[in-house]
Amino acid sequence: MSEATTGSNGDDEIVTVNFKVTQSFLDEIDDTWQGRGFNSRSEFIRYTLRDATEFPTFDRDELIALLHAEEESREGRTMVADEARKRFGTDGDE
């Protein structure tokens, strides 16, 4: 599912890293990697860490903002883009 190296040319040396987690968290990790089709726990952890490092797209504040936006949408407190442009005086070319 993923390659073991992180370098663009694939020449990075593989090193072993040890860390501690609770047994219940390890059980969750195992359920997750097996359920998502990874070949091993190590492959899943490498993939997850690489993804978090290379694509740090969301932080907690952004996730909270998304939650609020979802709530507003479900409660009908949103408007279509054309209405927002007219209301706030933008033309959408920014």
Backbone as CSV, one residue per row, in Angstrom:
resi,resn,N_x,N_y,N_z,CA_x,CA_y,CA_z,C_x,C_y,C_z
1,MET,0.812,-1.190,0.000,0.000,0.000,0.000,0.857,1.256,0.000
2,SER,2.029,1.196,0.661,2.936,2.337,0.652,4.367,1.838,0.642
3,GLU,5.274,2.739,0.256,6.686,2.374,0.248,7.285,2.672,1.612
4,ALA,8.348,1.968,1.955,8.960,2.121,3.272,9.831,3.361,3.369
5,THR,10.248,3.915,2.273,11.145,5.060,2.312,10.361,6.351,2.204
6,THR,10.987,7.430,2.650,10.341,8.729,2.554,11.019,9.653,1.570
7,GLY,12.245,9.320,1.161,12.979,10.167,0.232,12.436,10.048,-1.177
8,SER,12.666,11.074,-1.975,12.153,11.067,-3.342,12.861,10.043,-4.221
9,ASN,14.113,9.706,-3.869,14.844,8.764,-4.712,14.832,7.347,-4.141
10,GLY,14.259,7.144,-2.960,14.160,5.807,-2.394,15.440,5.286,-1.785
11,ASP,16.452,6.141,-1.586,17.736,5.704,-1.053,17.869,5.913,0.455
12,ASP,16.833,6.403,1.129,16.913,6.626,2.568,17.078,5.309,3.305
13,GLU,17.902,5.339,4.333,18.126,4.162,5.165,16.920,3.945,6.081
14,ILE,16.505,2.701,6.226,15.409,2.359,7.129,15.989,2.185,8.535
15,VAL,15.417,2.876,9.514,15.841,2.745,10.904,14.647,2.308,11.744
16,THR,14.920,1.646,12.838,13.878,1.192,13.746,13.624,2.252,14.801
17,VAL,12.357,2.525,15.051,11.942,3.488,16.070,11.003,2.760,17.023
18,ASN,11.235,2.909,18.312,10.375,2.298,19.318,9.594,3.383,20.048
19,PHE,8.340,3.114,20.357,7.547,4.025,21.166,6.539,3.218,21.959
20,LYS,6.022,3.827,23.019,5.101,3.135,23.902,3.682,3.652,23.713
21,VAL,2.727,2.732,23.725,1.304,3.058,23.695,0.595,2.122,24.670
22,THR,-0.608,2.480,25.038,-1.383,1.587,25.899,-1.877,0.397,25.080
23,GLN,-2.187,-0.677,25.757,-2.683,-1.864,25.062,-3.981,-1.564,24.326
24,SER,-4.861,-0.763,24.954,-6.143,-0.464,24.290,-5.929,0.351,23.015
25,PHE,-4.951,1.276,23.034,-4.656,2.042,21.830,-4.051,1.145,20.756
26,LEU,-3.180,0.244,21.159,-2.588,-0.701,20.208,-3.675,-1.572,19.576
27,ASP,-4.648,-1.964,20.359,-5.778,-2.743,19.818,-6.528,-1.936,18.753
28,GLU,-6.715,-0.634,19.012,-7.379,0.235,18.027,-6.543,0.346,16.757
29,ILE,-5.241,0.510,16.921,-4.338,0.592,15.771,-4.435,-0.688,14.938
30,ASP,-4.396,-1.835,15.621,-4.467,-3.113,14.912,-5.796,-3.281,14.181
31,ASP,-6.886,-2.918,14.815,-8.191,-3.001,14.150,-8.230,-2.105,12.923
32,THR,-7.621,-0.931,13.039,-7.640,0.031,11.938,-6.812,-0.450,10.757
33,TRP,-5.553,-0.851,10.988,-4.718,-1.238,9.847,-5.261,-2.477,9.166
34,GLN,-5.782,-3.409,9.926,-6.337,-4.619,9.319,-7.611,-4.304,8.540
35,GLY,-8.435,-3.416,9.099,-9.684,-3.041,8.432,-9.487,-2.226,7.177
36,ARG,-8.353,-1.554,7.064,-8.093,-0.707,5.894,-7.210,-1.371,4.855
37,GLY,-6.855,-2.629,5.083,-6.138,-3.379,4.053,-4.638,-3.209,4.017
38,PHE,-4.043,-2.689,5.074,-2.588,-2.607,5.119,-2.020,-3.996,5.347
39,ASN,-0.775,-4.206,4.942,-0.137,-5.509,5.098,0.412,-5.746,6.498
40,SER,0.681,-4.663,7.238,1.257,-4.812,8.570,1.012,-3.555,9.386
41,ARG,1.217,-3.684,10.685,1.114,-2.549,11.590,2.162,-1.499,11.220
42,SER,3.387,-1.953,10.948,4.464,-1.016,10.594,4.132,-0.222,9.341
43,GLU,3.591,-0.902,8.343,3.229,-0.205,7.104,2.189,0.873,7.390
44,PHE,1.198,0.553,8.200,0.150,1.515,8.551,0.734,2.710,9.307
45,ILE,1.594,2.451,10.277,2.177,3.536,11.066,3.058,4.419,10.191
46,ARG,3.879,3.822,9.316,4.698,4.624,8.394,3.811,5.487,7.504
47,TYR,2.777,4.893,6.938,1.866,5.628,6.060,1.216,6.795,6.808
48,THR,0.734,6.521,8.017,0.040,7.539,8.796,0.974,8.680,9.178
49,LEU,2.182,8.363,9.617,3.142,9.407,9.973,3.585,10.204,8.755
50,ARG,3.813,9.519,7.641,4.202,10.215,6.411,3.094,11.159,5.970
51,ASP,1.859,10.692,6.018,0.719,11.509,5.614,0.593,12.736,6.519
52,ALA,0.737,12.544,7.823,0.636,13.661,8.762,1.764,14.662,8.563
53,THR,2.933,14.187,8.166,4.090,15.056,7.957,4.010,15.797,6.631
54,GLU,3.646,15.089,5.582,3.639,15.687,4.254,2.383,16.507,3.971
55,PHE,1.275,16.165,4.612,-0.002,16.826,4.330,-0.698,17.237,5.627
56,PRO,-0.088,18.133,6.390,-0.722,18.549,7.648,-1.873,19.508,7.373
57,THR,-2.968,18.981,6.864,-4.043,19.821,6.355,-4.956,20.399,7.418
58,PHE,-5.224,19.657,8.474,-6.172,20.138,9.465,-5.542,20.201,10.838
59,ASP,-5.851,21.275,11.536,-5.529,21.296,12.949,-6.858,21.313,13.705
60,ARG,-6.797,21.300,14.995,-8.012,21.206,15.809,-8.975,22.366,15.518
61,ASP,-8.459,23.588,15.400,-9.311,24.744,15.139,-10.058,24.617,13.811
62,GLU,-9.372,24.097,12.797,-10.024,23.917,11.497,-11.123,22.859,11.576
63,LEU,-10.884,21.802,12.327,-11.911,20.776,12.481,-13.122,21.318,13.232
64,ILE,-12.887,22.152,14.237,-13.996,22.773,14.967,-14.785,23.699,14.042
65,ALA,-14.077,24.457,13.206,-14.758,25.339,12.249,-15.610,24.535,11.273
66,LEU,-15.100,23.387,10.824,-15.891,22.532,9.943,-17.144,22.011,10.644
67,LEU,-17.000,21.655,11.913,-18.154,21.195,12.682,-19.212,22.288,12.775
68,HIS,-18.782,23.515,13.064,-19.736,24.629,13.147,-20.405,24.885,11.804
69,ALA,-19.636,24.806,10.735,-20.213,25.003,9.402,-21.247,23.926,9.093
70,GLU,-20.955,22.692,9.484,-21.908,21.600,9.270,-23.186,21.840,10.064
71,GLU,-23.049,22.295,11.302,-24.221,22.595,12.125,-25.060,23.700,11.489
72,GLU,-24.397,24.759,11.018,-25.114,25.855,10.378,-25.841,25.388,9.130
73,SER,-25.192,24.537,8.369,-25.813,24.018,7.156,-27.055,23.204,7.493
74,ARG,-26.953,22.334,8.477,-28.095,21.495,8.868,-29.244,22.310,9.438
75,GLU,-28.914,23.443,10.057,-29.939,24.301,10.644,-30.438,25.357,9.662
76,GLY,-29.975,25.317,8.429,-30.436,26.241,7.399,-29.911,27.652,7.550
77,ARG,-28.790,27.829,8.240,-28.229,29.158,8.453,-27.104,29.447,7.457
78,THR,-27.256,28.997,6.237,-26.242,29.231,5.208,-26.889,29.922,4.019
79,MET,-26.068,30.345,3.072,-26.591,30.970,1.852,-25.782,30.477,0.666
80,VAL,-26.370,30.568,-0.498,-25.676,30.147,-1.707,-24.587,31.171,-2.038
81,ALA,-23.609,30.770,-2.841,-22.460,31.615,-3.147,-22.865,32.936,-3.791
82,ASP,-23.810,32.909,-4.735,-24.230,34.153,-5.394,-24.821,35.144,-4.397
83,GLU,-25.605,34.644,-3.461,-26.186,35.507,-2.424,-25.096,36.111,-1.546
84,ALA,-24.087,35.316,-1.188,-22.982,35.816,-0.362,-22.184,36.875,-1.114
85,ARG,-21.934,36.653,-2.408,-21.191,37.640,-3.195,-21.937,38.974,-3.237
86,LYS,-23.233,38.905,-3.444,-24.040,40.119,-3.503,-24.047,40.807,-2.131
87,ARG,-24.242,40.036,-1.083,-24.336,40.587,0.266,-23.032,41.230,0.714
88,PHE,-21.894,40.606,0.375,-20.610,41.100,0.841,-19.836,41.880,-0.218
89,GLY,-20.438,42.071,-1.381,-19.839,42.920,-2.403,-18.599,42.363,-3.067
90,THR,-18.546,41.057,-3.218,-17.423,40.471,-3.950,-17.918,39.913,-5.267
91,ASP,-17.004,39.837,-6.225,-17.413,39.316,-7.536,-16.962,37.892,-7.769
92,GLY,-16.248,37.301,-6.811,-15.804,35.918,-6.951,-14.533,35.741,-7.744
93,ASP,-13.907,36.844,-8.196,-12.665,36.758,-8.982,-11.414,36.927,-8.138
94,GLU,-11.570,36.924,-6.822,-10.414,37.184,-5.952,-9.600,35.947,-5.742
